[in-house]
Amino acid sequence: MNCPNDRYVNDADICQAVAANLARIGVKVNLQTETKVTYFPKILRRDTSLYLLGWTPSTYDAHNALAALIATRPTKARASSTWAPTATRRWTNSRSRSRAKPIRPNAMP
């Protein structure tokens, strides 16, 4: 598990608590805390299997959060897609993605 130690309030402590709770259910976690200078490039390269990431949606619309949580990184064929182009997950589920798309906000007339 990769975590920053200088980006969020109590970020290293949060990661230690997550690792401890995962250990309680038998999941072995190799916790690596590091400065944001090395942490974020690693996350963007997807060179991790578990990480801490926080964000604030740019709008109060539910679509913003759902797109970030459910959508997956576009394939090369869909590289121009605006459907969560910054998604860092490796997991994908077309059923979940299709359920989130209908709630996209509509432009106000």
N, C-alpha and C positions, 0 to 999 in steps of 0.2 A: 504494500500500500504506500503510495507516494503522497506526501502532504507538504505544503509550504509551512515555514515556521516564522514568516514575517509578512504575511499578506492579510490575513483575517484575524479578528480578535480571538485569542485563545486557540488558534488553528492547530498547533502541535498538541495541545491538551485534548482537543476534540478528537483528533486522530488516535491518540493513545486510548481514549475511552472507547472508541469504535473498535479498535484492535482488541482490547480487553473483552468487550462484549462478544465479539466474534469468537474469541478463544473459548469463552464459556460454552459455546455450542459446538465446539470441535473444529473450528476453522482456523488454521494456522496462518498468521499474518506476519509478513516481514515488513515492519514499518520503517520507512525511510523519510525522514523530514529533511528539508533542504530550503535554501533561499529561493525566493520567487524568480530570481534571475536564471536559475537552472531548472526550476520546477515547471514553469509554464511552457518552455520549448519542448520538454519531455512529454507533457500532456498533449500538446498540439501534434506531436509526432505519433501519438498513441502508443508510446513506449512504456506502458503501464497496464496493469490489469484491474487496479482499484485505486481511486484517488478522491481527494476532497476538492470540491469546486463550488463556489458560491456565485450567485448572480442576482441582479435585480432586473425584473422585466422592464422594458422601456415603456410599456403601456400597462394599464390595469386590466386589459382584456385577457380573458382566459386563454385565448389562442397562443399568445406569446409564450406562456409557460408550458402549455401542452406541446407546442411545436418543438421546444427545446428538450423536453423530456421524452417524447415519443418518437420523433422523427429520427432518421438515421442519415449519416453522411451520404450525399448524392454519389451515385456511381459516375464514372467518367462519361457515360452516355447522357447523364442528367446533370452534368457539371454546372450548367447555367441555371439550375433550379434554385428558387428562392426558398424552398422548403427546408428550413434549418441547415443552411450551408455550413455552419460552424459546428454542427453536431459532432461529438467526439466518440460516441458509442460505437461498439462493434456489433452489438445486438441489433437485430432487426425483426420487425413483426409487421407485415403488410396489413394485417387486420386492424392493429392498433393505429397505424398511420392513416388508414382509410377512415377510421372513426373520428380522427382529429381534424381532418381536412374540411368537413362541412361547417365547422365553427369558425373558419377564417373570418376575420372582420371584413365587412363590406365598406367600401368607400362611401362617405356621406355625400349626398347629392349637392 
